[in-house]
Amino acid sequence: MRAAFRHGLLRAVLLAVVAVGAPAGRAADAGADAAADPAALVVAGKAAFAAGDHAGAYRLFRAAADADPAHPTALYNAALAARKAGLLVEAGAAYRALLERSPGDLDVVYGLAEVERGLGRNDAARALYERFLAEERRPVREELRARARTALDALPPSSSSPAAPAAPPAPPVVTATPPLSAVTSSPPPPPPAPMPPLVSPALRQEAEGLFAAGQGLSASGHHADAAAKFLAAAERDPARVDALLRAGLSLRRAGRLDDALAAYTRAVGHARATPAWRLDGTYGLAETHRLRGHVDDAITHFQRYVEGETRPEEARFVERARAAIVELEAQRLAAAPPLPSPSSGPPSSPSSGPPKLPATLETFFGDAAIVDGLLDDAAARRAAGDEAGARGLIERARALAPDDARLAAPSTPACDVARLLGRGEAALTKGDGATARLAFQQALACDPTRTAPLWGLSRAADLAGDRVAGRMHARRYLEARGPDQDPATARAAFFRSEQP
């Protein structure tokens, strides 16, 4: 689904939910007016989910579940949206409440296993994965079975302490509907969790050696190998949250963005993570979402970082985060269509019911995790040059969700890529790196098949003194192997990617 359509649809649905005559900017009042209508909250939540605003979708689904505990999908959708947004504590509470209600729901078992793994509760995650693999036999869930096997194999060895129960009692349901304006607020601190057992001196020394080896590999530019060392260090010594953070950074530099998200999420939710480590992980999540093109998620995490960061030595990263928020907001506004006029907008009569959405948004989100995973894997295959493999995964996703708008044939870009590239080149000539970077970002969002914007982003980052980003975009340019590449630029990109 194109970003412009998603953003415009979300704004249109939210306008429909707001009571007639509500002043602009009163999102909290709008949420209070809609709280009495769980159906409207679910519709708005689905629109937010489809638009990529997973944190906002969670708030809406959670409010619907609180207003109508018997609603068949609100709580499940809340759990899934929270997990996609990285709100693992909230996702775990929702999944546990669902297991209390339906102990045999294996989709919920898998979701809770993912949450426990993200929070570093490996024993509980292992028990849940094993249950899912033992009981799940539906052919349509084979993709999830494969993921569960991979996650189970990657878990560190079981500790001597007993595994956490698969479905502890659910916490009391909060009946107060959170204001929609709180979507970007800092997440609540996680509840106390059992600390990992202390490791032996031999394992601690082995972890230290692996960590040092990872630092050496990272300094020499071997980021994928460095990430493997850091992850191994975290397995040997579960208290090494800094190893997870270093792994996330190395994976990000290696272009393995899905794995980077997983490492940062584990670090942020780790029982031994200090507030400083959680902030470092939040910044890493924001940068990774930005590289993946997830504008709303990136803005949310950058804002959380800016709100929470007070260390004087991190002031430069706060400034970078603020600048990134400005650029991402501009990128989002540039891609968003105008709001519908009052004459053509959705009906606001109380008797007209909730606004109608496309069929893909009215489906149950039970297969959303599978479809999202297939599309993410297809994008990775396409980036690696495996077009045939990407098409095969997309066809599998289409079989599960034939009406999903993201699977429609790509349309001609509505923006002028050549004009945006020219604007970026002109800004580089003038030494205006910020304007150049924004122009190249907009060109890449307009037509992701073009590789010229990646080379422009590399030069803009180098102009700003950010050699790391310059090397990363140069590597992305080389890996994309697009039809608009030329040998001279490829050679220049190769030399830039090898810069110290």
N, C-alpha and C positions, 0 to 999 in steps of 0.2 A: 504494500500500500504506500503510495507516495506520501512524503512528509507533509506536503501542502494539504492534501485531502484529509489526512488524519487530524491536523491542527484545526482546519476549518470545521470539520465535523464535530470535534470536541467542543469548540466554541459555540457552535449552533445548538448542540444538545444542552449545554449548560445554560444558554439563554432560554431554552424552552422550559428548563426546570425552575428557573427563577420566577417568583411570583410577579404578576403584572405590576408595573410601576416601581419595582425595586431600583434604588439608585445604583449607578455604576460603581464597581469596586466593593460592593457589599456581599462578597462571596459567603461570609459567615451567615448573614441573614438569609441568603438564598438556601444554604444547606439546612437551616432551621425550618424554613417554610416547606422544603421538600421532605423533611424527616418523616412526616405523617404518611408519605406515599412511598413505600418500599419499592414498588415497581418502577417508579421514576428514578429512584436512586440506583437501581440495578442497571437501568438503561444508560444513565449517565456514567456509571462505573464501567460498563462495557465500552462506551465511547472513549473514555480516558485510557482504558487498557489498550484499545486498538491504536490510539494516538501515541502510545509509548510512555504515557504518564502513569507508571505503575504505582507510584506512591499515592497519587490522587485517586486512582482506581481503588486502592485498598481502603482509603478513608470512606469512599462512597459505598463500597460493598459492605464494609464493617457497620456503617450506619444503617444500611438496609437490614442486615442480620440482627442488629440490636432492636430495630423497630418491629421486625417480624421474624422471631426465632424459627418459625416453621417454614420460612421461604426455602424452596428446594435447592437453590444454587448460590444464594448470596454468601454464605459462610465459606463454601468451597472456593468461590471466586476470590473472596477476600484473602484466603490463605495463599492461593496461587499468585495474586497480585503482589502481596507482601513479599513472597519469596523472590519474585522477579525484581522487586525494588531493592532487595538487600535488607529488608526489615525482618531479619530472621527470628528475633524474639516474638514479634507479633505473628509471624507466619506459624511458628511452633504452637502458640496458644490456640490459633484457629484450627490447626490440624488436630491437636489433641481434643478439642471440643467436638470435632467431626468424628473422631474415633470413639468417643463416648457415645455419640449418637448412632454410628454405624460401624461397629468393630470389624466387620468383614470387608470394608471398602479398601481394596488394595491400591487404588490410585492415591488415597490418603496416606497409606503406609509408605508408599514410595516418596511422596512429598515430604513427609516427616523425616524420612531417612536423609533426604537431601539437606533439610534444615539442620539436623543434628550433626551431619558431617561439616556443614559450613560453620557451625558453632564450636567445632573441635571436640565434640562428644563422640569419640570414635566407637566406643563400646556400644552405645545406644544405636548409632548409625549402623554398625555391623549387624546387630540383631534384627533391625528393621529391614535391611537389604536382604538378609538371609530368609526372612519370612516372606518377603515379596517374591523372591526367586523360587521359593518352595511352593507357593500357592498360586502364583499368576501363570495361567496357561492360555490366555486368549491370544490368538495370532496377531491381532491388531496391536498388542502391547509388546511385540518382540523387540521393537526399538528401545523401549524402556528397560526391558530385560537385559539387553546388551549394555546399556548405560549402567544399570545396577551392578552387573558383573565387573565392568571396568572400575567403577567406584569402589567396590568391595575389595578388588585386588590391590587397589592403590592405598587402602587404609593401612596404617602402621600396625605392627603386631599388637594383639590384645594385651591390655594391662592386667595385673593381678587382681585389680578391684573388680567387683561384679558389674556387669553392664547395667546401665540405667534402664528402668522399665520402659517398654515400648509406648505405653499410653498412660502416663501419669494423669491424675485428676486435672481437669481443665480449671483454669483460674476463673474467678467470678466474672461474668459478662458485664462490661461497662455499659450502662444504659444511656449515658450522656453522649450525644453525637458530637464528635470533634469538629470544629470549624474547618471549612475547606481552606481557609487562609493558613492553616497550620501544616499544609503539605510539606513545605520546605523547612519546617522547624527541625531542630536537632532531635535525633531519635532518643527515646528514653534509655537510661542505662540498663544493660542486661541484668536479669536476676542472678543471684549467686548460683554458681555452678560448681560441681565437684572439681577440685584442682587435680590435674594429672599427677600421678605418683612421681616422687623424686626418682631420678634415674641414677644408675650406678656411676661412680667416677670414671669407669672405663668408657661407658656410653657417652658421658658428658665430654670426655676428651676426644672421642671419635667425632662427635658433633662439631666440636671446635675446629678440628682439622678439616672437616668437610666445608664448614663455613669459610675458613681461610682459603681453601682451594677455590670456592665459588667466587670470592673477591678477586683472586688472581685471574680467573677466567673472564670475569666481567671487565676487569681493567684492560685485558687484551682483546676485547670485542667478541668473545665467544659466549654470547648471552644465553643461548639454549643450553649449552653444557653447564654454564654457571647456575642456571635455574635448577638443573637436576641436582647439583651439589647442595644448593640451599634447601631444596625440598627434602633431600636425604638427611640433612642436618636437623631439620624440624621433626623428622620421624624419629631420629635417635634421641633427641631431647625435646619433648613437647613444650618446654618452657621457652624455647627459642622462637618467640613471635617475630623477632627481628629477622630470622631466617625466612619466614613466610613473606615479610615485606620485601626483602631483597629478591626473593623468588618472583614476586609480582612484578617488580621493576625489570628484572632480566627478561621475563616472559613478554612484557610489554615491548621492550626493545627488540626482542626477537620476532615480533609480529604475531605472537600466539596470544591473541587478546582474550579468547574465551578462558584459557588456562590462567591468564593474569587476573581476570575477574574472580575466578575461583580462589586463587591464592590470597588476594586482598580481602575477599569476603571472609575467609577463614581467619585472617589476622584480626579484622575488626571485631568479629564475634568471639574471639578466643577468650577463655576464662582468665588467662594470665596477661591479657593485653592491658597495658597501662593507658591512661588517657592520651598521652603523647603518641603511642603506637596506634591507637584508634584514629587519631587525627591524620597520621601519616597514611594509614590505610584508606581513609576517606578521600584524601587527595589523590591517591593512586587509583581508586575507583572512578573518580571524576575524570581523570586524564584518560583512562581506558575507555570509558563510555564516550568521551569526546572523539577518540580515534575510531571507534566503531560507528560513529554517526548518530548515536543515541543522544540527541540534543537535550531532551527534557531530563533524562537521568543524569547527564553530565552537569546541567545547571543545578539540580537538586543537591548533588554531592559537593559541588564547588561552594554553594551557599552554606551547607552544613560546616564545611571546613572553615570558611571565613568567619562564621558565627562563633566557632569554638576555639580557633587558634589564637593564643595570646603570647606565645614564646617570642621574645625579641629576635632571636636568631633565625626565625622562620618568616620574618617580615617580607622577604622577597617573594616567598611562595604565596603569601596572602595577596600581594599585589598581582602576581600572575593569575591567581584564581579570580580576582575581581576583573582583570582584563579579559579573561576567558569568558566570564559571565556576560560581559558587554558584547563580545564578539558573537557568542552563541545566541543571545537574544536578538541581535541584528540579523543573524543567519535565519533564525526562526521566523522573524517578522518578514524578511525578504521572500520567504517561501510560502507564507500564509496568504490565502485569498481574502478579499474583503468580507466583512460580516454580511450576512443576508439582510436585505432591506426589510423594514417592517411589513411591507405588503407581500413579500415572498418568503418570509421566515416561517418557522414552524408555528402551528396554532397554539395560542396561549389560553384558550378557553378552558375553564376547569373541567368541562364535560367532555373535552376532546381526548383526554387520556394522555399517556406519555408519548413523546414523539416517536415516530416510526424510524427504525434504522435498517440499513441493508441486511440481507439475510445472514451474512457472515457474522454480524454482531449479535444476532438473536440466537445463535446456536449455543449449546451448553459448552462451557470452556473445559470439559474433561479431556479433550484431545489437544488443548492449546499447547501444553508442554511438548507433545510429540511434534506437532506442526512447527512450533518455534525452533525446536532442535534440528529438524530436517532442513529448514530454511537457513539456519546458521551454518550447518555443515555444508550446504550447497554453496553458500557464499565463500566459505573457506576453500572448497574445491575449485571454485571459479577463480579465486585469487591466485591459486597455485597453478592455474592453467589447465585444470582437468574439466573442460567444458562438458564432456560426455557424462562424467560422474555427477556433475552439478545438475544436469538435466534429469538424470535418473532419480536423484533425491527430490527434486521439485515435483516430478510425477507422482512419487509416493506421497508427498504432502498434499497434492491435488486430489488423490484418492480419498484421503481422510477429510479434507475440507474443500470440496469442489467450488464453493462459492466465495472462498477467501479472496478478497480483492488484491492481496499481495501477489497472488499467482496469476493475475491477468497479464496479457501481453503488454510489454513496456510501450508506453506512448512516447511520442516525440517530445523532447524537453520543451517546456514553455518559456525557458529563458534563453538568452543569447550567450552561449559559451564563448564565442569568439570575442564578443565585446568585453566580457568579464576577464578573459585572459589578457586582452589588450590593456585593460585598466590595471591589472596586476603588474604587467611588464612596465607600464609607465610609472607606477609607484616605485618599483625597484630602481628605475633609472634616477628617480628623485631622492632615493634613500629613505622612502617612507615604508618601512617594513610592516607596520601595523595595517595600513591600507592594502598593501600587496597581499598580506596573508588573508585578510577578509575576502578580497576579490577571488583569490585562488580557492578558498574554501567554498565560496558560493558557486564557482565554476564546477568544482568536484561534486557538490550536491546536485547541481543541475544535470550533469551527465557523468555518472560514476565510471563509465567505460573509457573516458579520456584519461590519459596518463600525464599530459602536459601540466595539469594543476598540481600534481604531486611534485614535479620538478620545481615548479614555482614556489610551492610551500617549503621545499628544501632550501632554496636560495633566500627566501624571506626569513626563515629561521636562522640561517647563517648570518644574515645581515643584522639580526637582532642579538647576535652573540650566543645563540642557543645551539651549540654544536651537536648536542645529543639529538635534538629534534631534526636538525639538518641532515644528520646521517640516517636517521630513521626514515624520513621521507624519501631520501635518495634510494635507500634499499627498497622501499615500497614501489618506487618508480621502476626499478630494475626487475623486481619480482612480478609486476603487473604484465610486462611484455605486451603492451598495447600496440595497436596498429599505427598509432601516431608517434611512436618512438623513432628516433633517427640515430645512426651510429655515433655521431659526434656527441650528442647529448648523453647517450648511454655511457660513453667513455668518461665524460665529465662526472656523471652520477656515480660511476664505479669509484673514481678517485675520491669523490666527496664521501662516499660511504666507508672508505678505508681511512679517513682522516683520524688522527689520534684525538 
